């Protein structure tokens, strides 16, 4: 299994706006081969810190998704957020190979 976490920090008052965006996400990733799950995590102590947690069957499945047209489409949509503060968000991406369960 392969896990990809993308963490962003937004002003606390913008956290709910971003959560709403993810609750209404396109779900294109859900149909990708090897996709297992999506979760949006909110830091318990820092409400403006949100992490998109994706689980994949393999690293190759993730790489195939990251090179796909659907991936590009989703990330183009992010550039069109009407809110300037959310538009400029740059996530910190961390990738993990699951080595024990």
GIJOPE-V260359 format. One record per residue. N is the residue number from 1. RES is the residue in three letters. SS is DSSP state (2 for helix, 1 for strand, 0 for the rest). PSI is psi in whole degrees, 0 to 359 (none if undefined). Layout:
((N & RES & SS & PSI) (N & RES & SS & PSI))
This chain:
((1 & UNK & 0 & 151) (2 & UNK & 1 & 135) (3 & UNK & 1 & 136) (4 & UNK & 1 & 123) (5 & UNK & 1 & 130) (6 & UNK & 1 & 112) (7 & UNK & 1 & 133) (8 & UNK & 1 & 153) (9 & UNK & 1 & 122) (10 & UNK & 0 & 161) (11 & UNK & 0 & 141) (12 & UNK & 2 & 322) (13 & UNK & 2 & 350) (14 & UNK & 2 & 354) (15 & UNK & 2 & 314) (16 & UNK & 2 & 325) (17 & UNK & 2 & 315) (18 & UNK & 2 & 321) (19 & UNK & 2 & 318) (20 & UNK & 2 & 319) (21 & UNK & 2 & 314) (22 & UNK & 2 & 328) (23 & UNK & 2 & 333) (24 & UNK & 0 & 25) (25 & UNK & 0 & 162) (26 & UNK & 0 & 334) (27 & UNK & 0 & 17) (28 & UNK & 2 & 322) (29 & UNK & 2 & 331) (30 & UNK & 2 & 335) (31 & UNK & 2 & 356) (32 & UNK & 0 & 141) (33 & UNK & 0 & 129) (34 & UNK & 0 & 357) (35 & UNK & 1 & 132) (36 & UNK & 1 & 313) (37 & UNK & 1 & 158) (38 & UNK & 1 & 137) (39 & UNK & 1 & 141) (40 & UNK & 1 & 121) (41 & UNK & 1 & 139) (42 & UNK & 1 & 128) (43 & UNK & 0 & 130) (44 & UNK & 0 & 329) (45 & UNK & 0 & 344) (46 & UNK & 0 & 89) (47 & UNK & 0 & 336) (48 & UNK & 0 & 359) (49 & UNK & 1 & 115) (50 & UNK & 1 & 141) (51 & UNK & 1 & 126) (52 & UNK & 1 & 122) (53 & UNK & 1 & 114) (54 & UNK & 1 & 137) (55 & UNK & 1 & 136) (56 & UNK & 1 & 153) (57 & UNK & 0 & 325) (58 & UNK & 0 & 164) (59 & UNK & 2 & 319) (60 & UNK & 2 & 321) (61 & UNK & 2 & 316) (62 & UNK & 2 & 314) (63 & UNK & 2 & 320) (64 & UNK & 2 & 317) (65 & UNK & 2 & 313) (66 & UNK & 2 & 339) (67 & UNK & 0 & 2) (68 & UNK & 0 & 162) (69 & UNK & 2 & 324) (70 & UNK & 2 & 320) (71 & UNK & 2 & 312) (72 & UNK & 2 & 320) (73 & UNK & 2 & 313) (74 & UNK & 2 & 316) (75 & UNK & 2 & 336) (76 & UNK & 2 & 322) (77 & UNK & 2 & 322) (78 & UNK & 2 & 328) (79 & UNK & 0 & 349) (80 & UNK & 0 & 14) (81 & UNK & 0 & 134) (82 & UNK & 0 & 337) (83 & UNK & 0 & 118) (84 & UNK & 2 & 324) (85 & UNK & 2 & 323) (86 & UNK & 2 & 332) (87 & UNK & 2 & 326) (88 & UNK & 0 & 10) (89 & UNK & 0 & 132) (90 & UNK & 0 & 114) (91 & UNK & 0 & 154) (92 & UNK & 1 & 116) (93 & UNK & 1 & 130) (94 & UNK & 1 & 135) (95 & UNK & 1 & 142) (96 & UNK & 1 & 139) (97 & UNK & 1 & 126) (98 & UNK & 0 & 123) (99 & UNK & 0 & 349) (100 & UNK & 0 & 149) (101 & UNK & 0 & none))
